[in-house]
Amino acid sequence: MESSTRAVPIQEVVEAVGHLIDSQVMERIFDTVVEFGGRFEVERFEIGKTNSEPSYLRLKVEAPTTEQMKQMLAQLLGLGCTPVDSGDVELRTVERDKCAPEDFYSTTNHRTLVRLNGEWLEVKNQRMDAMIVIANGEAYCRRLRDLRAGDQVVVGMRGIRVIPEPKERDRLAFAFMSNGISSERQVETAVRQTAALVRQAREAGQKVVVVAGPVVVHTGGAPSLARLIREGWVQVLLAGNALGVHDIEAALLGTSLGVRQADGRQEEHGHRNHMRAINAIYHAGSIAKAVESGTLKSGVMYECVKAGIPFVLAGSLRDDGPLPDTITDMNEAQDAYAEQLRGAGLVLCLGSMLHSIAVGNMLPSWVKIVCVDINPAVATKVSDRGTGQAVGVVTDVGLFLDLLARTLGNGGRA
Ligand SMILES: NC(=O)c1ccc[n+]([C@@H]2O[C@H](COP(=O)([O-])OP(=O)(O)OC[C@H]3O[C@@H](n4cnc5c(N)ncnc54)[C@H](O)[C@@H]3O)[C@@H](O)[C@H]2O)c1
């Protein structure tokens, strides 16, 4: 006779719609169930018959305990599975500012819908690691620090539908990037692909955002980035203090970190140069004022001011100065980045691990990211942090920018 104390397996029926096979989502769904000690039974599966038609999966899942079922469902939600008898989302009222109820739902960067009064609503301002707040009949992603007492926050896992981005077939052209070996020829291919993405974004009226580290200047890539800005291919620049400092040092004194740009030799007392650059901007009051007064006449920052495109320089513990334009309050810097990323169609991350990962965390999964770094681990790191849409180009960023500026040529404003 069976023991009456034996745990009854917990059952759920979930369904998923999308490119389940070619995006390898189905395999991950099955693996997840097994990983959490569960069992699955496919109740229905309809395969999409063309490359654009989605597939449909209805799956019965079992877990040995309620806790395991909860953990399994949390993972399955992120893969696009929704419980069939979903019902409406469960809401709870926030009692104190910045304090979420224990069982808050934590977002992914994928398109998310919540069911409210029987209707599926798309969540706005999608990003990862946020809560979902319902206000005035709309659903929004909100960071923990922005929660306010009285906010209605989504808890649990009912009434939530996540739609993972399908793998785009044209991204397969970037496959070489993950193997970490890139010959000149392959870099040219990556540049051509990137140029096509830039053009596509501009034609769709979307912003191209550049996220750049100081290595852009050290590798001689600044004139090419300046040209891209001047010719209208870039709508926003996001960076740290160092990009601004070394770009201005190069423009005013012809060196970056004291190394002469003309011949690559260390200038005598050149280590003073980046401090002289910061000092010059303090004398002017700001980067824009240095341009206005004629002190700053070239470079990336100069072109941003001239083109009237917004730039954000975020501070860090490593900063010298910092420049008067650098935002040293980290929450403020994050807010400024997030604000400028709204409406972005394409983000080019150029030689900055810190800022690339930070930006990846703020973006929804449908915004394309090209991450250029000499270290193959950086693109992998960005992807591993949940920014799966990022494609990596493993190359010297100076060379990449030179080729990109020449490939795109004039016409960004056309
Ligand atoms: N003087 C200063 O004020 C100063 C100086 C340096 C950095 N910082 C600040 O420190 C923070 C981190 O700096 P970071 O973004 O440079 O560091 P990071 O380590 O986050 O990123 C540097 C990236 O550049 C890559 N890289 C190196 N050589 C390359 C090349 N030739 N081509 C392509 N990629 C290459 C590295 O692999 C690395 O991923 C930033 O906020 C920055 O502003 C300040």
PDBQT file of the ligand as one rigid body, heavy atoms in Angstrom, charges set to zero:
ROOT
HETATM    1  N1  LIG A 501      42.364  58.892 -16.110  1.00  0.00    +0.000 N 
HETATM    2  C1  LIG A 501      41.127  58.509 -15.895  1.00  0.00    +0.000 C 
HETATM    3  O1  LIG A 501      40.286  59.278 -15.447  1.00  0.00    +0.000 OA
HETATM    4  C2  LIG A 501      40.757  57.110 -16.231  1.00  0.00    +0.000 A 
HETATM    5  C3  LIG A 501      41.636  56.269 -16.928  1.00  0.00    +0.000 A 
HETATM    6  C4  LIG A 501      41.231  54.995 -17.296  1.00  0.00    +0.000 A 
HETATM    7  C5  LIG A 501      39.953  54.576 -16.942  1.00  0.00    +0.000 A 
HETATM    8  N2  LIG A 501      39.108  55.393 -16.247  1.00  0.00    +0.000 N 
HETATM    9  C6  LIG A 501      37.727  54.984 -15.958  1.00  0.00    +0.000 C 
HETATM   10  O2  LIG A 501      37.733  53.663 -15.493  1.00  0.00    +0.000 OA
HETATM   11  C7  LIG A 501      36.570  52.981 -15.948  1.00  0.00    +0.000 C 
HETATM   12  C8  LIG A 501      36.921  51.709 -16.676  1.00  0.00    +0.000 C 
HETATM   13  O3  LIG A 501      37.737  52.029 -17.807  1.00  0.00    +0.000 OA
HETATM   14  P1  LIG A 501      37.650  51.247 -19.176  1.00  0.00    +0.000 P 
HETATM   15  O4  LIG A 501      36.259  51.338 -19.723  1.00  0.00    +0.000 OA
HETATM   16  O5  LIG A 501      38.751  51.711 -20.047  1.00  0.00    +0.000 OA
HETATM   17  O6  LIG A 501      38.051  49.796 -18.671  1.00  0.00    +0.000 OA
HETATM   18  P2  LIG A 501      37.459  48.337 -18.928  1.00  0.00    +0.000 P 
HETATM   19  O7  LIG A 501      38.503  47.439 -18.383  1.00  0.00    +0.000 OA
HETATM   20  O8  LIG A 501      36.059  48.234 -18.434  1.00  0.00    +0.000 OA
HETATM   21  O9  LIG A 501      37.450  48.206 -20.510  1.00  0.00    +0.000 OA
HETATM   22  C9  LIG A 501      38.589  48.262 -21.333  1.00  0.00    +0.000 C 
HETATM   23  C10 LIG A 501      38.323  47.279 -22.482  1.00  0.00    +0.000 C 
HETATM   24  O10 LIG A 501      39.114  47.610 -23.595  1.00  0.00    +0.000 OA
HETATM   25  C11 LIG A 501      39.520  46.393 -24.211  1.00  0.00    +0.000 C 
HETATM   26  N3  LIG A 501      40.668  46.652 -25.084  1.00  0.00    +0.000 N 
HETATM   27  C12 LIG A 501      41.963  46.854 -24.748  1.00  0.00    +0.000 A 
HETATM   28  N4  LIG A 501      42.705  47.091 -25.865  1.00  0.00    +0.000 NA
HETATM   29  C13 LIG A 501      41.835  47.038 -26.926  1.00  0.00    +0.000 A 
HETATM   30  C14 LIG A 501      41.996  47.223 -28.322  1.00  0.00    +0.000 A 
HETATM   31  N5  LIG A 501      43.177  47.508 -28.860  1.00  0.00    +0.000 N 
HETATM   32  N6  LIG A 501      40.899  47.092 -29.099  1.00  0.00    +0.000 NA
HETATM   33  C15 LIG A 501      39.690  46.787 -28.574  1.00  0.00    +0.000 A 
HETATM   34  N7  LIG A 501      39.481  46.621 -27.249  1.00  0.00    +0.000 NA
HETATM   35  C16 LIG A 501      40.552  46.758 -26.429  1.00  0.00    +0.000 A 
HETATM   36  C17 LIG A 501      39.825  45.472 -23.041  1.00  0.00    +0.000 C 
HETATM   37  O11 LIG A 501      39.797  44.121 -23.458  1.00  0.00    +0.000 OA
HETATM   38  C18 LIG A 501      38.680  45.833 -22.088  1.00  0.00    +0.000 C 
HETATM   39  O12 LIG A 501      37.546  45.020 -22.270  1.00  0.00    +0.000 OA
HETATM   40  C19 LIG A 501      35.827  53.951 -16.870  1.00  0.00    +0.000 C 
HETATM   41  O13 LIG A 501      34.785  54.575 -16.157  1.00  0.00    +0.000 OA
HETATM   42  C20 LIG A 501      36.891  54.935 -17.252  1.00  0.00    +0.000 C 
HETATM   43  O14 LIG A 501      36.342  56.189 -17.593  1.00  0.00    +0.000 OA
HETATM   44  C21 LIG A 501      39.473  56.652 -15.892  1.00  0.00    +0.000 A 
ENDROOT
TORSDOF 0
